């Protein structure tokens, strides 16, 4: 079994706090009495008595902190975030392709300009179309349909961004929870 060298910092209660060189200058807590004290410098730590500690348990703790369930949760949330952001991007491109959404007055002006540009043959053809087929079923004007479509796309983009953000926060939180449990597990050694 592999071992590592730990340095023993004496506590006022009589117990020793095991330290690694990497803990130099940090605040450490005695497991026996719970009192906190500052670890000495690297040079000071190396002057302390030593002990050999088996590392198999520590490796076990590191491996067990990231469980299969947590890994699956992280992967699923990351996938949801990526898909939601990609979907929001595609919907935003659709929104941009709609172009300018006219108001009722602007649409009337554009339509009038279109009719004014008709020559005699185009005007007669349009009149025949209306005479033969009528104006068709009543439906909202094009500018109203475009405005409604643009509003729906804005809503879809917003909801997709919210879902992506929540999923990304959940994925990051699963990493933070993993690190937090690793710290707790190391402190209880």
C-alpha positions as CSV (number, residue, x, y, z in Angstrom):
1,X,0.0,0.0,0.0
2,X,1.4,3.4,-0.9
3,X,2.1,5.8,1.9
4,X,2.7,9.5,2.2
5,X,4.5,11.5,4.9
6,X,2.4,13.6,7.2
7,X,3.8,16.1,9.7
8,X,2.3,16.2,13.2
9,X,1.5,19.6,14.5
10,X,1.0,19.5,18.3
11,X,-2.3,20.9,19.7
12,X,-3.0,22.3,23.2
13,X,-5.2,19.3,23.9
14,X,-2.3,16.9,23.6
15,X,-3.3,15.4,20.2
16,X,-1.4,15.9,17.0
17,X,-2.9,17.4,13.8
18,X,-1.6,15.6,10.7
19,X,-0.4,18.1,8.0
20,X,0.9,18.1,4.5
21,X,3.5,20.6,3.2
22,X,0.8,22.0,1.0
23,X,-1.1,23.2,4.1
24,X,1.7,25.7,5.1
25,X,0.2,28.9,6.4
26,X,-3.4,27.6,6.3
27,X,-5.7,27.4,9.2
28,X,-6.2,23.8,10.4
29,X,-8.5,22.3,12.9
30,X,-7.8,19.7,15.6
31,X,-10.1,16.7,15.1
32,X,-10.0,15.9,18.9
33,X,-10.9,19.3,20.4
34,X,-12.0,21.3,17.3
35,X,-9.7,24.2,18.0
36,X,-8.3,26.0,14.9
37,X,-4.7,27.1,14.6
38,X,-2.4,28.3,11.9
39,X,-0.1,25.8,10.3
40,X,3.6,26.9,10.3
41,X,5.6,27.8,7.2
42,X,7.0,25.1,4.9
43,X,10.3,25.2,6.8
44,X,8.4,25.0,10.1
45,X,6.3,22.1,8.9
46,X,9.4,20.1,7.9
47,X,10.8,20.6,11.4
48,X,7.8,18.8,12.9
49,X,7.8,15.0,13.7
50,X,6.5,12.8,10.9
51,X,4.3,9.8,10.4
52,X,3.6,7.6,7.4
53,X,-0.1,7.5,6.4
54,X,-1.6,4.9,4.0
55,X,-3.1,6.6,0.9
56,X,-5.5,3.9,-0.2
57,X,-8.4,5.3,1.8
58,X,-7.8,8.8,0.4
59,X,-7.8,7.5,-3.2
60,X,-11.0,5.7,-2.4
61,X,-12.6,8.9,-1.2
62,X,-11.6,10.8,-4.3
63,X,-13.0,8.2,-6.5
64,X,-16.3,7.9,-4.6
65,X,-17.0,11.6,-4.6
66,X,-18.0,11.6,-8.2
67,X,-20.7,8.9,-8.3
68,X,-22.2,7.5,-11.5
69,X,-25.5,9.3,-10.7
70,X,-23.7,12.7,-10.3
71,X,-21.8,12.1,-13.5
72,X,-25.0,11.2,-15.4
73,X,-26.8,14.3,-13.9
74,X,-23.9,16.6,-14.9
75,X,-23.8,15.1,-18.4
76,X,-27.6,15.4,-18.8
77,X,-27.6,19.0,-17.6
78,X,-24.7,19.9,-19.9
79,X,-26.5,18.3,-22.8
80,X,-29.7,20.1,-22.0
81,X,-27.9,23.4,-21.8
82,X,-26.1,23.0,-25.1
83,X,-29.3,21.9,-26.9
84,X,-31.3,24.8,-25.3
85,X,-28.6,27.4,-26.3
86,X,-28.4,25.9,-29.9
87,X,-32.2,25.9,-30.2
88,X,-32.3,29.5,-29.0
89,X,-29.7,30.5,-31.5
90,X,-31.6,28.9,-34.4
91,X,-34.8,30.5,-33.3
92,X,-33.0,33.9,-33.1
93,X,-31.9,33.4,-36.7
94,X,-35.5,32.7,-37.7
95,X,-36.5,35.8,-35.9
96,X,-33.9,37.8,-37.8
97,X,-35.1,36.4,-41.1
98,X,-38.6,37.8,-40.6
99,X,-37.2,41.2,-41.1
100,X,-38.9,44.4,-40.3
101,X,-42.4,44.0,-38.9
102,X,-44.6,46.9,-40.1
103,X,-47.2,48.7,-38.2
104,X,-50.7,49.0,-39.8
105,X,-49.9,52.4,-41.2
106,X,-46.6,51.4,-42.7
107,X,-48.2,48.2,-44.2
108,X,-50.9,50.3,-45.8
109,X,-48.3,52.7,-47.3
110,X,-46.2,49.8,-48.7
111,X,-49.4,48.1,-50.1
112,X,-50.5,51.4,-51.7
113,X,-47.0,51.8,-53.3
114,X,-47.2,48.3,-54.6
115,X,-50.6,48.9,-56.2
116,X,-49.4,52.3,-57.6
117,X,-46.6,50.5,-59.4
118,X,-49.0,48.2,-61.3
119,X,-49.2,48.7,-65.0
120,X,-52.6,48.3,-66.8
121,X,-52.1,44.6,-67.5
122,X,-51.2,43.8,-63.8
123,X,-54.2,45.8,-62.5
124,X,-56.6,44.1,-64.9
125,X,-55.2,40.7,-63.9
126,X,-55.6,41.5,-60.2
127,X,-59.2,42.7,-60.8
128,X,-60.0,39.4,-62.7
129,X,-58.5,37.4,-59.8
130,X,-60.8,39.2,-57.3
131,X,-63.8,38.9,-59.6
132,X,-63.4,35.2,-60.2
133,X,-62.2,34.1,-56.7
134,X,-63.2,36.9,-54.4
135,X,-60.9,38.2,-51.7
136,X,-60.8,34.7,-50.1
137,X,-61.5,33.9,-46.5
138,X,-61.0,36.6,-44.0
139,X,-57.6,36.4,-42.3
140,X,-55.4,38.7,-40.4
141,X,-53.2,41.1,-42.4
142,X,-49.7,40.0,-43.2
143,X,-48.2,42.6,-40.9
144,X,-50.3,41.2,-38.0
145,X,-49.3,37.6,-38.8
146,X,-45.6,38.7,-38.9
147,X,-45.9,40.6,-35.7
148,X,-47.5,37.6,-33.9
149,X,-44.8,35.2,-35.3
150,X,-42.0,37.5,-34.2
151,X,-43.6,37.7,-30.7
152,X,-43.8,33.9,-30.5
153,X,-40.2,33.5,-31.6
154,X,-39.0,36.0,-29.0
155,X,-40.9,34.0,-26.4
156,X,-39.3,30.8,-27.6
157,X,-35.8,32.3,-27.6
158,X,-36.3,33.7,-24.0
159,X,-37.6,30.4,-22.7
160,X,-34.8,28.5,-24.4
161,X,-32.2,30.8,-22.9
162,X,-33.8,30.4,-19.4
163,X,-33.8,26.6,-19.7
164,X,-30.2,26.6,-20.9
165,X,-29.1,28.8,-18.1
166,X,-30.8,26.7,-15.4
167,X,-29.3,23.6,-16.9
168,X,-25.8,25.1,-17.0
169,X,-26.2,26.3,-13.4
170,X,-27.3,22.8,-12.3
171,X,-24.3,21.2,-14.1
172,X,-21.9,23.7,-12.4
173,X,-23.6,23.1,-9.0
174,X,-23.0,19.4,-9.4
175,X,-19.3,20.0,-9.8
176,X,-19.3,22.4,-6.8
177,X,-21.2,19.8,-4.7
178,X,-18.6,17.2,-5.7
179,X,-15.7,19.4,-4.5
180,X,-17.6,20.3,-1.3
181,X,-18.1,16.6,-0.4
182,X,-14.4,15.9,-1.2
183,X,-13.3,18.6,1.2
184,X,-15.6,17.2,3.9
185,X,-14.4,13.7,3.3
186,X,-10.8,14.8,3.5
187,X,-11.3,16.7,6.8
188,X,-12.8,13.6,8.4
189,X,-9.7,11.4,7.8
